[in-house]
Amino acid sequence: MSETSPSLAPQQELWQLNARELAALLREEFVLWWQQESRLHRIIARLDNGGARDLGYTSVAGLVADIARSSGPGVKKLVKRALVTNPSQGIDGAEIPAPAPLVGEAAREGEISPEHVDGIVRVLEKIPATTPEEDREFAERSLVELARTAGVKEISKLGKAILGHLDPDGTEPRDTPAPRRELNFHHRKDGSAKFDGYLDPLSAAKTLALLDPLAQFSEGDPTGEPVQRSRAERYGDAFMELVALAASHPESPNRSGNRSDLIVTIPLADLKKELGTACLDMVTTITASEARILACDCRVIPAILDGKGQPLELGRAKRVVTEALRFMLALRDSGCAFPGCSRAPRHCEAHHVVHWAHGGPTDLGNLVLLCAHHHRLLHRSDWKLRMVDGLPEFTPPEFVDPWRRSRSNRHTAQPRAA
């Protein structure tokens, strides 16, 4: 686009332009908009290569949602466009080519819109993995060339034709009936686990009835976990919320027949400094920072070991946050206190503003309810928390708000009547 194009008319006001000039100006502004979004794509893709984690976020989508003060599917679409049209970086630092490089090139030129990008990517994702690379490249090139002059509907039509040619038989049907209920569990060396399974219709309905409400997007939640994560991640978090609820039930059994407990061993000095590592359930290694998150709301059993690690004395179990305190926190915070989050109290953990390992008291004035996602974010990022007039107040990092204006959740901002 030429800077001397008469349609820009920098010396004229809009009311001085005729309809033809206004239409030409609108076209040029659209091109600039598309190019600017492509620049956003490149920035987001770079942040996805470890940058978001360095700032304390578990996903780049969460970082984008906070900076853009946005929520819902819009953030998810923006991040997906960024990652599919730009190269990424492997663990060894080597560049991994973009899944749709020709789409990214056309977007950077301002030749195709974000809607075109979405339409082309939807087609490319349906191409079978066994398709030869040259056929996949031909399909992408054909779709991009059409998108330069056509609308999104035409992309969909050509996409159906391409898929019909590359995969005429469609998805192969299952011949053997699946079992009624099945769970396959594989424990990995690092302590993580991978599992999959199958549920009969009735069992599936009962399970989804519990998972669906916890895994839905929250449109009014600009920074909440459901907005920031993929569908699989949201359902994984929902499953863990159910596990946490079951584990907190007084009749929930473990291997010894008592309440479900995790055993974390760590020197007190390492816990205070958040340095070094801890041991989870006597086997898995976790960081001291992760142990500190767990220590915010748990039962503590002090133990004295000798130099060889032999136990000399074991104290009595004492819950850091009592049930009475949790009830008062629920009355005050009404759920997760982080700005914009709407998680209910039963899905939250108690967080010490001044950590108890540093002498912070376990009382109402030093405790805040936080959901698991925002609890981790507060520990690992530059978000700050303080108590003002007995209520939690959060200060965002500079990259979220250069003025670092304090924020409160709407359901904790106003004092309640007794």
Order of alpha helices (4+ residues) and beta strands (2+ residues): alpha-alpha-alpha-beta-beta-alpha-alpha-alpha-alpha-beta-beta-alpha-alpha-alpha-beta-alpha-beta-beta-alpha-beta-beta-beta-beta-alpha-beta-beta-alpha-beta-beta-alpha
